[in-house]
Amino acid sequence: MAGVQQIEVDKDESGMRLDRWFKAHFPGLGFGHLQKLLRSGQIRVSGSRAKADTRLEPGQVVRVPPLDVDRKGDGQATAHSLRNTGDGEALSQMLLYEDPKVFVFNKPAGLAVQGGSGVNRHVDGMLEALRNKKGEKPRLVHRLDRDTSGVLVVARTRQAAMRLAEAFRARDTKKTYWALVKGVPNRDEARISTWLAKEQTPDGDRMRVVKHGEPDSDHAVSNYRIVERAGSALSWLEMEPYTGRTHQLRVHAAYIGCPIIGDPKYFEADQNWEFPGGIQKRLHLHARRIVIPHPNGGKIDVTAPLPPHMRQSWNLLGFDEASAEPISG
């Protein structure tokens, strides 16, 4: 049990409710106990009484009376963090960029971003290994499909997460993907605009193209450009999603008759089409580059190298990575 503590509100906690601030700093403190301390005036913010929904501002000081719970981040490492030392090492191997506000990782194909049915290991869980001295866990601000590799942005603070998430919502980000697809699109460069709806299948959720106005449908817009061709059998596309719908690029590639190689959900081919020898039957979709406003101003511009299975395909087909240039818009 600690004595009275005077804790200054960090700038990354601006706008946080007082009850959520206590949950972040003292997760073992029950809500009922917190309410009693607030009603009795034992908890104060810069000398004044406060309520659970009081919004905090940077520089304010929270008076914390003696509690029967420890402050998060105090004392020795927890058993949970010790179990995840391997996750910390794995994340360090994926790291492309870091600063005090942001991590950018090169997520490998096959690693899920978040948990779900049958998913035991995922990036969100691995981030437990990167909690800071205050006990704050890095936060996901967007996601990639499990079988899609490439750039994944993670916020290191609450404030950074809010600003990065807003940049994604406002479409102030530029995301560039590389894909190897069956065949060659009819146009060298084009915009794809459809409406998508989710449907349940025995193999999980699947998106389908629907008519405008169908219930629970969302507008999806993508740009693409042909970078190189391997005859008429395969082509390398550079793709940019303007919207961010589930499986959007995978569905749009199939919609124009050029499904992404190795896509278990959306790849369909006629019986006469043969899978090219030497190319692995794994999803050939890679989040190559992201340009996003930095929470402190300026921009982050990060590029991720191809995963091994796609680099193997590029080498086999004689594709030159230097051929890629930004889509004109």
C-alpha positions as CSV (number, residue, x, y, z in Angstrom):
1,M,0.0,0.0,0.0
2,A,1.5,3.3,-1.1
3,G,1.0,6.7,0.7
4,V,-0.8,9.7,-0.9
5,Q,0.5,10.2,-4.5
6,Q,0.3,13.3,-6.6
7,I,0.4,12.3,-10.2
8,E,0.7,14.8,-13.1
9,V,-1.5,14.2,-16.1
10,D,0.6,13.4,-19.2
11,K,0.0,15.3,-22.4
12,D,-1.0,12.0,-24.0
13,E,-3.8,11.7,-21.5
14,S,-5.5,14.9,-22.7
15,G,-9.3,14.5,-22.7
16,M,-9.3,11.2,-20.8
17,R,-12.1,10.5,-18.3
18,L,-10.9,10.3,-14.7
19,D,-12.3,6.8,-14.3
20,R,-10.5,5.6,-17.4
21,W,-7.3,7.3,-16.2
22,F,-7.6,5.2,-12.9
23,K,-8.2,2.0,-14.9
24,A,-5.0,2.7,-16.9
25,H,-2.9,3.5,-13.9
26,F,-4.5,1.3,-11.2
27,P,-6.2,-1.6,-13.0
28,G,-6.8,-3.4,-9.8
29,L,-9.0,-0.6,-8.3
30,G,-12.7,-1.5,-8.5
31,F,-15.2,1.0,-9.9
32,G,-17.2,0.9,-6.6
33,H,-14.2,1.7,-4.5
34,L,-13.3,4.5,-6.9
35,Q,-16.7,6.0,-6.6
36,K,-16.5,6.0,-2.7
37,L,-13.1,7.7,-2.9
38,L,-14.6,10.4,-5.2
39,R,-17.7,11.0,-3.1
40,S,-15.6,11.4,0.0
41,G,-13.2,13.9,-1.7
42,Q,-10.2,11.7,-1.2
43,I,-9.5,11.9,-4.9
44,R,-9.0,15.4,-6.2
45,V,-7.8,17.0,-9.5
46,S,-5.6,20.0,-9.0
47,G,-7.1,20.5,-5.5
48,S,-10.7,20.3,-6.6
49,R,-13.3,17.6,-6.2
50,A,-13.9,15.5,-9.3
51,K,-16.4,13.0,-10.7
52,A,-15.8,9.8,-12.6
53,D,-16.5,11.5,-16.0
54,T,-14.3,14.5,-15.3
55,R,-12.1,15.1,-18.4
56,L,-8.4,15.6,-17.6
57,E,-6.0,18.1,-19.1
58,P,-2.2,17.9,-19.4
59,G,-0.4,19.4,-16.3
60,Q,-3.3,18.7,-13.9
61,V,-2.4,16.8,-10.8
62,V,-4.5,13.9,-9.6
63,R,-4.4,13.3,-5.8
64,V,-4.4,9.5,-5.2
65,P,-5.0,8.4,-1.6
66,P,-3.4,5.2,-0.2
67,L,-4.7,2.2,-2.1
68,D,-4.6,-1.5,-1.7
69,V,-3.5,-2.0,-5.3
70,D,-0.2,-1.2,-7.1
71,R,0.2,1.3,-9.8
72,K,0.6,-0.2,-13.2
73,G,4.3,-0.4,-14.2
74,D,5.6,-0.3,-10.6
75,G,7.6,-3.1,-9.1
76,Q,9.0,-6.1,-10.9
77,A,8.1,-7.4,-14.3
78,T,4.9,-9.4,-14.3
79,A,4.8,-13.1,-15.3
80,H,2.8,-12.1,-18.4
81,S,5.6,-9.8,-19.6
82,L,8.2,-12.4,-18.9
83,R,6.4,-14.9,-20.9
84,N,6.4,-12.6,-23.9
85,T,10.1,-11.8,-24.1
86,G,10.1,-13.9,-27.3
87,D,7.3,-11.7,-28.7
88,G,9.4,-8.6,-28.1
89,E,12.3,-10.1,-30.0
90,A,10.0,-11.1,-32.9
91,L,8.6,-7.6,-33.1
92,S,12.1,-6.1,-33.1
93,Q,12.9,-8.2,-36.2
94,M,9.8,-6.8,-37.9
95,L,10.5,-3.2,-37.0
96,L,10.9,-0.8,-40.0
97,Y,10.6,2.5,-38.2
98,E,10.2,3.9,-34.6
99,D,10.1,7.2,-32.8
100,P,8.5,8.1,-29.4
101,K,5.0,8.1,-30.9
102,V,4.9,5.5,-33.6
103,F,6.1,2.0,-34.5
104,V,5.9,0.7,-38.1
105,F,6.3,-3.1,-38.6
106,N,6.7,-5.3,-41.6
107,K,4.0,-7.9,-40.7
108,P,4.8,-11.3,-42.1
109,A,2.2,-13.2,-44.1
110,G,0.4,-15.7,-42.0
111,L,0.5,-13.7,-38.8
112,A,-2.9,-12.3,-37.7
113,V,-3.2,-8.7,-36.5
114,Q,-5.9,-9.4,-33.9
115,G,-7.3,-12.5,-32.2
116,G,-10.2,-14.5,-33.3
117,S,-11.5,-18.1,-33.6
118,G,-8.6,-20.5,-33.8
119,V,-6.0,-17.6,-33.6
120,N,-3.5,-18.2,-30.8
121,R,-0.8,-15.7,-31.7
122,H,-1.4,-12.2,-33.1
123,V,0.3,-8.8,-33.3
124,D,-2.1,-7.3,-30.8
125,G,-1.2,-9.9,-28.2
126,M,2.5,-9.6,-29.0
127,L,2.4,-5.9,-28.3
128,E,2.0,-6.7,-24.6
129,A,5.8,-7.2,-24.7
130,L,6.3,-3.5,-25.6
131,R,4.5,-1.8,-22.7
132,N,6.3,1.3,-21.7
133,K,7.4,2.3,-18.1
134,K,3.9,3.6,-17.4
135,G,2.4,0.3,-18.4
136,E,0.9,1.7,-21.6
137,K,0.5,-0.9,-24.4
138,P,1.0,0.2,-28.0
139,R,-2.2,0.4,-29.9
140,L,-3.3,-0.8,-33.3
141,V,-4.7,1.9,-35.6
142,H,-5.4,-0.2,-38.7
143,R,-5.1,-3.8,-39.7
144,L,-4.0,-6.1,-42.5
145,D,-5.5,-9.5,-43.5
146,R,-3.8,-12.4,-41.9
147,D,-2.2,-13.6,-45.2
148,T,-1.3,-10.1,-46.3
149,S,2.2,-9.0,-45.5
150,G,3.7,-5.5,-45.2
151,V,3.6,-2.1,-43.4
152,L,1.5,-2.0,-40.2
153,V,1.4,1.2,-38.2
154,V,1.1,1.0,-34.4
155,A,0.7,4.0,-32.0
156,R,2.9,4.1,-28.9
157,T,0.6,6.5,-26.9
158,R,-3.1,7.1,-26.6
159,Q,-2.8,10.6,-28.1
160,A,-0.9,9.2,-31.1
161,A,-3.5,6.5,-31.6
162,M,-6.3,9.2,-31.7
163,R,-4.4,11.2,-34.3
164,L,-3.4,8.3,-36.5
165,A,-6.9,6.8,-36.4
166,E,-8.3,10.2,-37.5
167,A,-5.9,10.3,-40.4
168,F,-7.2,6.9,-41.6
169,R,-10.8,8.0,-41.2
170,A,-10.1,11.2,-43.0
171,R,-8.3,9.3,-45.8
172,D,-5.2,11.4,-45.3
173,T,-3.0,8.3,-45.8
174,K,-1.6,6.9,-48.9
175,K,-1.3,3.1,-48.9
176,T,0.4,1.3,-51.8
177,Y,0.1,-2.5,-52.3
178,W,1.8,-4.8,-54.7
179,A,0.0,-7.9,-56.0
180,L,0.7,-10.7,-58.5
181,V,-2.5,-11.5,-60.3
182,K,-3.8,-14.0,-62.9
183,G,-4.0,-12.7,-66.4
184,V,-3.7,-9.0,-67.4
185,P,-6.4,-6.3,-66.8
186,N,-8.0,-4.8,-69.9
187,R,-6.8,-1.3,-69.0
188,D,-3.2,-0.4,-68.0
189,E,-4.5,1.9,-65.2
190,A,-8.0,2.4,-63.8
191,R,-10.2,3.0,-60.8
192,I,-12.5,0.3,-59.5
193,S,-15.7,1.4,-57.8
194,T,-18.2,-1.1,-56.4
195,W,-20.5,-1.8,-53.5
196,L,-19.5,-4.6,-51.2
197,A,-21.5,-6.7,-48.7
198,K,-20.4,-9.3,-46.2
199,E,-21.8,-12.8,-46.3
200,Q,-21.2,-15.8,-44.0
201,T,-19.7,-18.9,-45.5
202,P,-18.5,-22.3,-44.1
203,D,-15.0,-20.9,-44.5
204,G,-15.7,-17.6,-42.7
205,D,-16.7,-14.2,-43.8
206,R,-16.5,-13.4,-47.5
207,M,-17.2,-10.1,-49.3
208,R,-19.2,-10.0,-52.5
209,V,-19.9,-7.2,-55.1
210,V,-23.6,-6.1,-54.9
211,K,-25.8,-3.4,-56.4
212,H,-25.9,0.1,-55.0
213,G,-28.5,0.3,-52.3
214,E,-28.4,-3.3,-51.1
215,P,-28.8,-3.5,-47.3
216,D,-25.5,-3.4,-45.3
217,S,-23.4,-2.7,-48.3
218,D,-20.5,-0.2,-48.4
219,H,-18.9,1.7,-51.2
220,A,-15.4,0.6,-52.1
221,V,-12.9,2.4,-54.4
222,S,-9.5,1.2,-55.5
223,N,-6.9,2.4,-58.0
224,Y,-4.6,0.1,-59.8
225,R,-1.8,0.2,-62.4
226,I,0.0,-2.6,-64.3
227,V,3.7,-2.4,-63.5
228,E,4.9,-5.5,-65.5
229,R,3.5,-8.5,-67.3
230,A,4.6,-12.1,-67.6
231,G,3.2,-12.7,-71.0
232,S,-0.6,-13.0,-70.8
233,A,-0.5,-15.4,-67.8
234,L,0.4,-13.1,-64.9
235,S,0.8,-9.4,-64.1
236,W,2.2,-7.3,-61.3
237,L,-0.2,-4.7,-60.1
238,E,0.4,-1.7,-57.9
239,M,-2.9,-1.0,-56.1
240,E,-4.1,1.7,-53.8
241,P,-7.3,1.4,-51.7
242,Y,-9.1,4.8,-51.4
243,T,-11.6,3.3,-49.0
244,G,-10.7,0.6,-46.4
245,R,-13.2,-2.2,-46.7
246,T,-12.6,-5.8,-45.7
247,H,-10.7,-7.8,-48.4
248,Q,-11.3,-4.8,-50.7
249,L,-8.2,-5.2,-53.0
250,R,-8.7,-9.0,-53.2
251,V,-12.3,-8.6,-54.2
252,H,-11.6,-5.9,-56.7
253,A,-8.8,-7.9,-58.3
254,A,-11.2,-10.8,-58.8
255,Y,-13.9,-8.4,-60.0
256,I,-11.8,-7.2,-63.0
257,G,-11.1,-10.9,-63.9
258,C,-7.6,-10.9,-62.4
259,P,-7.7,-12.6,-59.0
260,I,-4.6,-12.4,-56.8
261,I,-2.4,-15.5,-57.0
262,G,-2.8,-17.7,-53.9
263,D,-6.0,-16.1,-52.6
264,P,-7.9,-18.9,-50.9
265,K,-11.2,-17.0,-50.9
266,Y,-11.4,-15.2,-54.2
267,F,-9.2,-17.0,-56.7
268,E,-11.1,-18.8,-59.4
269,A,-9.7,-20.1,-62.6
270,D,-10.9,-22.3,-65.5
271,Q,-9.9,-25.9,-65.7
272,N,-7.4,-25.3,-68.4
273,W,-5.4,-22.8,-66.3
274,E,-2.3,-24.2,-64.7
275,F,-0.7,-22.8,-61.6
276,P,2.8,-21.6,-62.6
277,G,5.6,-23.9,-61.5
278,G,7.9,-22.5,-58.9
279,I,5.4,-20.1,-57.5
280,Q,4.0,-20.8,-54.0
281,K,0.3,-21.1,-53.5
282,R,0.3,-18.3,-50.9
283,L,-1.5,-14.9,-51.1
284,H,0.6,-12.6,-53.3
285,L,-0.5,-9.3,-51.7
286,H,1.9,-7.0,-49.9
287,A,1.4,-3.6,-48.2
288,R,4.4,-2.1,-49.8
289,R,4.3,1.5,-48.6
290,I,2.5,3.9,-46.4
291,V,2.6,7.7,-46.2
292,I,0.7,9.1,-43.2
293,P,0.7,12.3,-41.2
294,H,2.8,12.1,-38.0
295,P,1.0,12.8,-34.8
296,N,3.5,15.6,-34.1
297,G,3.5,17.1,-37.6
298,G,5.2,16.2,-40.8
299,K,4.8,12.8,-42.5
300,I,5.9,9.2,-42.0
301,D,6.9,7.5,-45.2
302,V,7.8,3.8,-44.8
303,T,8.4,1.0,-47.4
304,A,8.4,-2.7,-46.6
305,P,10.5,-5.3,-48.5
306,L,8.8,-8.1,-50.2
307,P,8.1,-11.3,-48.2
308,P,10.2,-14.4,-49.2
309,H,7.4,-16.1,-51.2
310,M,6.8,-13.0,-53.3
311,R,10.5,-12.2,-53.8
312,Q,10.9,-15.8,-55.1
313,S,8.1,-15.2,-57.6
314,W,9.5,-11.8,-58.6
315,N,12.9,-13.4,-59.2
316,L,11.3,-16.3,-61.1
317,L,9.4,-13.9,-63.4
318,G,12.2,-11.5,-63.9
319,F,10.3,-8.6,-62.4
320,D,12.4,-5.5,-61.4
321,E,11.3,-3.8,-58.2
322,A,12.7,-0.5,-59.6
323,S,10.0,-0.6,-62.3
324,A,7.3,0.5,-59.8
325,E,6.3,4.1,-59.7
326,P,3.4,5.8,-57.8
327,I,-0.1,5.6,-59.3
328,S,-0.9,8.9,-61.0
329,G,-4.3,9.1,-59.2
